[in-house]
Amino acid sequence: MTIDTSAAVSETLAFYERFYSAIATSRAYAEFCGRVFGRNFGQHGFADMAQLQALIEALAVQPDDDVLDLGCGNGGMAGYIAETTGAYVTGIDISPSAIGQAQRLAAVRPDRLSFRAADIASPPFAPASFDALVAIDTLYFVDLDTSLSALAMLLRPKGRLAIYWSQGANPVVPIEQFDRGTLPPDNTDLARALQRRGLDYRAMDFTAADYRHAQLKRAVLLELRPQFEAEDTMFLYDNRMGEAEGVLAAIDAGAHARYLYLISLP
Ligand SMILES: C[S@@+](CC[C@H](N)C(=O)[O-])C[C@H]1O[C@@H](n2cnc3c(N)ncnc32)[C@H](O)[C@@H]1O
């Protein structure tokens, strides 16, 4: 695997190694995911089962399609896509710990699932290898222009790419510095990168769903706090609580939106 060694990438990798190692044995996190997302797939994004189902339907995944899940984490969501659609699903993630867990899952369904450690920015596949690509809260970590070009090359004619993208203030960009002009679906960082690449897309608004999801996250975390404390996994609690509170504050301030983008090739 070729991974960019810049400080930002190293920091991302270090965080996710710690995250996926911890959730492999955290009962509190498993319960958190089950209650907040509807199934425990060790999620670290913002897509619950309703959002995952909406993505599968938007992509119109067909039995025997070749699908690539970018930033697949421990492979649970890729496994669900394979199970519910009959597609062959490959997953890549930068975290070796996540991919180790995903490969144990693939061992049960080697005919449908495969996983490898790789960087989204330089995906190790031949051109035109896939019918559909999935990116659930993962393209924030890569250069959009370079990655979108590389990803579009992986698709066959009539290929589809579905991306969950949240645009908004976050702990790195405080609300007072956030440019609200980037919130409309055609003005987000992702939309502008798609336009620069000449990729056709449509966007579906999931901002209200994101708000409800963040409210549920906060409530469930507060309830489970003693379990995280007892396990000594408070960094998981703090990380997810920080996100939930950040999303709620940003939406209240009119400084956050969430979209599902569907890109279709001719
Ligand atoms: C916010 S999590 C989302 C995970 C999963 N898709 C979900 O919805 O729960 C981001 C994921 O992207 C992975 N990741 C970050 N940068 C990456 C890169 N450059 N290449 C591949 N995976 C990356 C992380 O390891 C992590 O699993």
The ligand as an ORCA input file, in Angstrom:
! r2SCAN-3c Opt
* xyz 0 1
  C     -15.612      8.920      9.166
  S     -14.975      7.297      8.908
  C     -16.272      6.550      7.959
  C     -16.185      5.058      7.992
  C     -17.380      4.349      7.372
  N     -17.519      4.640      5.960
  C     -18.645      4.726      8.121
  O     -19.522      5.388      7.554
  O     -18.727      4.387      9.300
  C     -13.696      7.561      7.699
  C     -13.025      6.283      7.237
  O     -12.126      6.607      6.166
  C     -10.885      5.963      6.393
  N      -9.855      6.787      5.711
  C      -9.421      8.025      6.033
  N      -8.539      8.470      5.124
  C      -8.417      7.499      4.191
  C      -7.663      7.358      2.986
  N      -6.845      8.334      2.566
  N      -7.771      6.226      2.285
  C      -8.592      5.198      2.709
  N      -9.340      5.284      3.831
  C      -9.267      6.419      4.563
  C     -10.742      5.891      7.898
  O      -9.828      4.899      8.319
  C     -12.189      5.605      8.302
  O     -12.461      4.221      8.285
*
